[in-house]
Amino acid sequence: MRWFLLPAVLLLGGCAYSLDDEVLDLRAEIAQLEKTVPPEAPIWISEGPDAFDRVIDDFSGRVPDYIYDHILRKLNAMKAEEVDALSRGDFDRSRCLTDPDAFRGRFWCVRGVVGDLRAEDSRDPRAAVRRVYSGILFDGRTRPVLFHVIQKPEVLTLREDTVETRAIFVKMIEYTTRSGRRVTAPFLIGKILRRYL
């Protein structure tokens, strides 16, 4: 990206700079990054110049597509037992809020009452995962946890059934509820959502 050119262009009175130019540059950079995540890469790249942590911005609503797609592709190829074996135990929301980097890129067990669950179909015909289920669950203290999973139970009763997933923590997201309240919630991506009995 050409950020260092911006002040010079503005000082010279040039009107050529536009937000569209920056968006095009950003898209080109993302496309380049997408090409650099080889299929044999680990599910979470934590070291080197392509480390996912370098581009993850907590408390925003954005997850770069190339990271999201890579995680889904890797999860889709894994067996449920493999994902379960990677879990480091129960997710500690309070500690994660204090230090999200210590939790990022690792698998955790999250459970709670399912509040919402919706199917989201991919618009990309080349996507490894054609349908993802986007949801929210509320932990034992009624705090929200946002998640995406590839598989879900056939039947779930919203706001009644307790569910569980072993999922990779991606980031903390801050959003505004319909009532106007600001909420911070962890976002995780998993393979399977299970009914917890």
Buried (B, 14 or more C-beta within 10 A) or exposed (E): EEEEEEEEBEEEEEEEBEEEBBEEEEEEEBEEBBEEBEEEEEBBBEEEEBEBBEBBEBEEEEBBEBBBBBBBBBBBEBEBEEBBEBBEEEBEBEEBBEEBEEBBBBBBBBBBBBBEBEEEEBEEEEBBBEEBBEBBBBBEEEBBBBBBBBBBEEEBEEEEBBBBBBBBBBBBBEBEEEEEEEEBBBBBBBBBBBBBE
